[in-house]
Amino acid sequence: MKLLISSFLISVVAILSYSSSFWSQLTSLLYQIPHASFLSTTQNPSNGPSLRASSNSTSFFFGLPLVPPTFFAPNKPTNMTVPRAIRQAFLAIEQSEGAGARVRRSIGTPKLRNFSPFLMLDHFSVAPGAGFPDHPHRGQETITYLLKGAVDHEDFAGNAGTIEAGDLQFMTAGRGIMHAEMPRQNSDGSANVGMQLWVDLPEKLKACEPRYRDLRAAEIPTIKVDDGNATIKIISGQSHGTDSVQELAYTPVWIFDITIAPGGKITQPLPVGWNAFAYTLAGSTAFGVGKDQTTVGQYHNVVFEQKGDSVSAEVAKDAKDNGQFMLVAGLPLDQKVVQYGPFVLNTQEEVYQAMLDYQSHQNGFERAKGWQSEIGKSMVH
């Protein structure tokens, strides 16, 4: 144990001396935790399915079924659903992040932790001259959904591209990646706005090779229900008989962008036992049914109980504006989470190793040595 602690302290000192200003910025940029502290929790859902990756999983793992076999239960009437109750709803407080960015973080805060497979949810607004310059990741997937503007990305493997309003980028960090995410300078000077969700990787897939998958707005199936009063963009998953285009994440996650006009309503089925939440982007929406119904305003995270197989939502007839929200559900992972900034592993020793690997450019971070993104150079002072 003494040897382990000594090795860790040596690696920390080396990292800090290597780039103390960068690590100070990085810790603030990506995760609001005290320096040299850890978020360590054991994810053991009380009910519902969970995933424990098999011991022979490799970096060529193609992901679990997006629609679980149990979703279509043979003994359940097709017209019967059990609505999920609300566990809690809270306002996402705006705060400073990165280099001049503003975010409303609702997952990965004292209000909501231990919500596997979700690690963090940021509603970001990045004005001209701000952004997220070069930084590493290991052990998670990030899903970025752009609502307004455009964001460029570039990594140490030579990958580069741009997502625009309505597009998504799914990034698997796996064993290690270093990249930059920088907003375009809009001609009208407006901010670039979007959502970024961090999703945990199954333990045996944390050493997979990094990868990107872009989903363009034109590829996302969009349906109208309730006589046209509700519009559902099916980013991932299934809604009212329509499937999403493709499976984009290793950990199964369903994502919908839903807009409801005044007087409209929807009921969206979700896999039993999956964790689920809604994030309200605009207007006021009433979630739940009967006496359990709660009306929630803009910029709130609505966390649902695991029990039940659907989420109901509606907007009052006399409402002045549409209600818009993201509805997200994911398969809980039965594994421990130990996180330090951008490194999400299963033990403290693995986090120590990730820090050392990044500092010494090994075990997935070889290409980080001497690398500097072109798009991030504007942020170098």
C-alpha positions in Angstrom: 0.0 0.0 0.0 2.8 2.4 0.9 4.4 1.7 -2.5 1.1 2.3 -4.3 0.6 5.6 -2.5 4.2 6.7 -3.2 3.8 5.8 -6.9 0.6 7.8 -7.0 2.1 10.8 -5.4 5.0 10.7 -7.7 2.7 10.6 -10.7 0.6 13.4 -9.5 3.6 15.6 -8.9 4.9 14.8 -12.3 1.6 15.6 -13.9 1.2 18.9 -12.1 4.8 19.9 -12.8 4.3 18.9 -16.5 1.4 21.3 -17.0 0.0 22.7 -13.8 -2.0 25.4 -15.4 -3.6 23.0 -17.9 -4.7 20.6 -15.1 -6.1 23.4 -13.1 -8.2 24.5 -16.0 -9.1 20.9 -17.0 -10.4 20.1 -13.5 -12.6 23.2 -13.6 -13.6 22.6 -17.2 -14.9 19.1 -17.0 -15.9 18.2 -13.5 -16.7 20.3 -10.5 -14.9 18.3 -7.7 -12.3 19.3 -5.2 -8.7 18.8 -6.4 -7.4 15.3 -5.7 -10.8 14.0 -4.6 -12.8 11.2 -6.0 -16.4 10.4 -6.8 -16.7 6.7 -5.9 -20.0 4.9 -5.9 -21.2 1.4 -6.4 -24.1 1.2 -8.9 -26.5 -1.5 -7.8 -29.9 -0.8 -9.1 -32.6 -2.1 -6.8 -34.7 -3.5 -9.6 -34.7 -3.9 -13.3 -32.0 -5.3 -15.6 -28.3 -4.3 -15.5 -25.3 -5.0 -17.6 -22.2 -6.7 -16.5 -19.9 -7.1 -19.5 -18.6 -10.6 -20.2 -14.9 -11.3 -19.5 -14.2 -11.9 -23.2 -15.4 -8.5 -24.4 -13.0 -6.8 -26.8 -12.6 -3.5 -28.5 -14.6 -4.9 -31.4 -17.7 -5.1 -29.2 -20.7 -3.9 -31.3 -23.0 -2.9 -28.5 -26.1 -4.4 -26.9 -29.5 -4.4 -28.6 -31.0 -1.0 -28.6 -34.4 -2.5 -28.1 -34.1 -5.1 -25.3 -35.9 -8.5 -25.9 -38.0 -7.9 -22.8 -39.4 -4.6 -24.2 -42.2 -6.6 -26.0 -43.5 -8.7 -23.2 -45.8 -11.4 -24.6 -48.2 -11.3 -21.6 -48.6 -7.5 -21.6 -51.6 -6.0 -23.5 -50.3 -3.6 -26.2 -52.6 -0.9 -25.1 -51.7 -1.0 -21.4 -48.8 1.0 -19.9 -47.7 1.8 -16.4 -46.7 5.5 -16.2 -43.5 6.3 -14.3 -43.8 8.6 -11.3 -41.4 11.5 -10.7 -38.7 10.9 -8.2 -37.5 14.5 -8.2 -37.4 17.7 -10.4 -34.9 20.5 -9.9 -33.6 23.6 -11.7 -30.2 23.3 -13.4 -28.2 26.3 -12.2 -26.1 28.1 -14.7 -22.3 28.3 -14.0 -19.1 29.1 -15.7 -17.1 26.3 -17.4 -14.1 25.8 -19.6 -12.7 28.9 -21.3 -15.6 31.4 -21.1 -18.5 28.9 -21.6 -21.7 28.8 -19.5 -23.4 25.5 -18.6 -26.4 24.3 -16.7 -25.2 21.0 -15.2 -27.9 18.7 -13.8 -26.3 15.3 -13.7 -23.0 14.9 -11.9 -23.9 17.4 -9.2 -24.9 16.9 -5.5 -28.5 17.0 -6.8 -28.1 13.9 -9.0 -25.3 11.4 -8.8 -25.4 7.5 -8.8 -27.7 7.6 -11.8 -26.1 4.9 -14.0 -25.3 4.8 -16.8 -25.4 8.6 -16.9 -22.3 10.5 -15.5 -22.9 14.1 -16.5 -25.4 16.3 -18.4 -24.5 19.8 -19.4 -26.8 22.3 -21.2 -24.0 24.6 -22.7 -23.9 28.0 -24.2 -20.6 29.0 -25.8 -20.2 32.6 -27.0 -17.6 33.7 -29.6 -14.1 33.5 -28.2 -14.9 30.7 -25.7 -14.7 27.0 -26.0 -13.2 23.7 -24.8 -9.6 23.5 -25.9 -7.4 20.4 -25.9 -8.3 17.9 -23.2 -8.2 14.1 -22.6 -10.8 11.5 -21.8 -10.8 7.8 -20.8 -13.5 5.3 -20.0 -16.7 7.0 -21.1 -18.8 8.0 -24.1 -20.0 11.6 -24.8 -23.1 12.5 -26.7 -23.2 16.1 -28.0 -26.5 17.4 -29.4 -26.2 20.9 -31.0 -29.3 23.1 -30.7 -28.0 26.3 -32.3 -24.8 27.3 -34.1 -21.9 25.0 -35.1 -19.1 23.3 -33.2 -15.8 22.0 -34.7 -14.0 19.0 -33.2 -10.4 17.7 -33.7 -8.5 14.9 -32.1 -4.9 13.6 -31.9 -5.7 10.7 -34.3 -6.4 13.2 -37.2 -10.2 13.1 -36.9 -11.8 16.4 -37.5 -15.3 17.7 -38.4 -18.2 20.0 -37.6 -21.7 19.4 -36.2 -24.4 22.0 -36.9 -27.8 22.7 -35.4 -29.8 19.5 -35.1 -26.7 17.2 -35.5 -25.2 14.9 -32.9 -21.8 13.5 -32.3 -21.2 10.3 -30.4 -17.7 9.9 -29.1 -16.3 6.8 -27.4 -13.2 7.7 -25.4 -12.3 4.1 -24.6 -8.7 3.6 -23.7 -7.9 7.2 -24.3 -8.3 10.2 -26.5 -7.3 13.8 -26.6 -9.4 16.3 -28.5 -10.8 19.9 -28.7 -14.3 21.1 -29.1 -14.5 24.7 -30.4 -17.6 26.7 -31.4 -17.8 28.4 -34.8 -17.9 32.2 -34.8 -21.5 33.0 -35.8 -21.9 36.0 -38.1 -24.5 37.5 -35.7 -22.3 37.1 -32.7 -24.7 34.7 -31.0 -23.8 31.8 -28.8 -23.6 28.1 -29.8 -26.0 26.1 -27.7 -26.4 22.4 -27.1 -26.5 19.5 -24.8 -23.6 17.1 -23.8 -24.3 13.8 -22.0 -21.6 11.6 -20.6 -22.5 7.9 -20.5 -20.5 5.3 -18.7 -18.9 2.4 -20.6 -19.2 -1.2 -19.4 -16.1 -2.2 -17.4 -14.7 -4.6 -20.0 -15.1 -2.0 -22.8 -13.2 0.8 -21.1 -10.0 -0.3 -23.0 -11.7 -0.3 -26.4 -10.3 1.9 -29.2 -11.7 5.4 -29.4 -14.2 6.2 -32.2 -16.6 8.9 -33.5 -20.1 8.6 -35.0 -21.9 11.6 -36.4 -25.7 11.7 -36.8 -26.9 14.5 -39.0 -30.3 16.2 -38.4 -31.6 15.0 -41.8 -31.0 11.4 -40.7 -33.1 11.6 -37.5 -36.6 10.2 -38.0 -39.3 12.7 -36.9 -42.9 11.8 -36.3 -46.1 13.6 -35.2 -48.6 12.1 -32.8 -51.7 13.3 -31.0 -53.2 14.7 -34.2 -50.1 16.7 -34.9 -49.9 18.3 -31.5 -46.7 16.6 -30.5 -43.5 16.2 -32.5 -40.9 13.5 -31.6 -37.4 13.4 -33.0 -36.2 9.8 -32.5 -32.5 10.3 -32.0 -32.0 6.8 -30.5 -34.6 4.1 -29.6 -38.1 3.6 -30.7 -41.3 5.6 -30.6 -44.8 4.8 -31.8 -43.6 2.1 -34.2 -40.7 4.1 -35.6 -37.1 3.1 -35.0 -34.0 5.3 -34.9 -31.6 5.1 -37.8 -28.8 3.2 -36.1 -27.2 2.2 -32.8 -24.6 4.8 -32.0 -23.4 4.0 -28.4 -22.0 0.9 -26.8 -24.2 1.4 -23.7 -27.9 1.2 -24.8 -29.4 4.7 -24.5 -32.7 6.1 -25.9 -32.9 9.8 -26.7 -35.9 11.8 -27.9 -36.3 15.5 -28.6 -40.0 16.2 -28.0 -42.1 19.3 -28.6 -45.7 19.5 -27.5 -48.1 22.3 -28.6 -50.6 23.8 -26.1 -53.3 21.2 -25.5 -51.1 18.3 -26.8 -50.0 15.2 -25.0 -47.8 12.1 -25.5 -47.1 8.8 -23.8 -43.7 7.4 -24.6 -42.9 3.8 -23.8 -39.5 3.1 -22.2 -37.7 -0.2 -21.4 -38.6 -1.5 -17.9 -35.8 -1.0 -15.3 -33.9 1.6 -17.3 -33.0 4.9 -15.6 -34.8 7.8 -17.3 -35.0 11.6 -17.1 -36.3 14.6 -19.0 -34.6 17.9 -19.4 -36.9 20.8 -20.2 -35.6 23.1 -22.9 -38.6 25.5 -23.3 -42.0 26.2 -22.0 -43.8 24.4 -19.2 -44.7 20.7 -19.4 -46.8 18.6 -17.0 -45.3 15.1 -16.4 -47.1 12.1 -14.9 -50.8 11.4 -14.7 -53.7 12.1 -12.2 -52.7 13.2 -8.7 -49.1 12.5 -9.5 -48.9 15.0 -12.3 -46.3 17.8 -11.9 -45.8 20.9 -14.1 -42.2 21.7 -14.6 -40.7 24.9 -16.1 -37.7 25.6 -18.3 -34.2 24.3 -17.5 -35.3 21.6 -15.1 -34.2 18.0 -14.8 -37.1 15.6 -14.2 -35.9 12.2 -12.8 -38.3 9.3 -13.1 -38.7 6.2 -10.9 -37.5 3.0 -12.4 -40.9 1.4 -11.8 -43.1 1.7 -14.9 -42.8 1.4 -18.6 -43.8 4.8 -20.0 -43.6 8.5 -19.4 -46.6 10.8 -19.9 -46.4 14.5 -20.7 -48.7 17.2 -21.8 -48.9 21.0 -22.2 -51.9 23.0 -20.9 -54.4 24.3 -23.5 -54.0 27.8 -22.2 -50.2 27.7 -22.4 -48.6 30.6 -24.4 -45.6 28.5 -25.6 -44.8 25.0 -26.7 -43.2 22.7 -24.3 -39.9 21.2 -25.4 -37.8 18.6 -23.6 -35.2 15.9 -24.0 -36.3 12.5 -22.8 -33.5 10.1 -22.2 -33.3 6.5 -20.8 -30.4 4.2 -20.4 -29.5 0.7 -19.2 -28.0 0.8 -15.6 -24.5 -0.7 -15.3 -23.8 -3.0 -12.3 -20.3 -1.6 -11.6 -18.4 0.8 -9.4 -17.7 4.3 -10.7 -14.5 6.1 -9.8 -14.1 9.4 -11.6 -11.5 12.1 -11.6 -12.2 14.9 -14.1 -12.2 13.3 -17.6 -11.1 9.9 -16.4 -14.0 7.4 -15.5 -12.8 4.0 -14.4 -13.8 1.4 -11.8 -11.0 1.6 -9.2 -8.8 4.3 -7.8 -5.8 2.4 -9.0 -7.1 2.6 -12.6 -7.6 6.4 -12.2 -4.0 6.8 -10.9 -2.9 4.7 -14.0 -4.9 6.9 -16.4 -3.3 10.0 -15.0 0.2 8.5 -15.3 -0.6 7.2 -18.8 -1.7 10.6 -20.0 1.4 12.3 -18.4 3.8 9.8 -19.9 2.1 9.3 -23.2 1.5 5.6 -23.0 -1.3 3.0 -23.1 -3.6 4.9 -25.5 -2.1 8.4 -25.0 1.0 7.9 -27.2 -0.3 10.4 -29.8 -0.9 13.1 -27.2 2.9 13.8 -27.0 3.5 17.1 -28.6 0.0 17.2 -30.1 -1.9 20.5 -30.3 -5.1 21.0 -32.1 -5.4 23.6 -34.8 -8.9 24.7 -33.7 -7.7 25.1 -30.1 -4.8 27.4 -30.8 -7.0 30.5 -30.6 -7.4 29.7 -26.9 -3.7 29.5 -26.1 -2.4 32.5 -24.2 
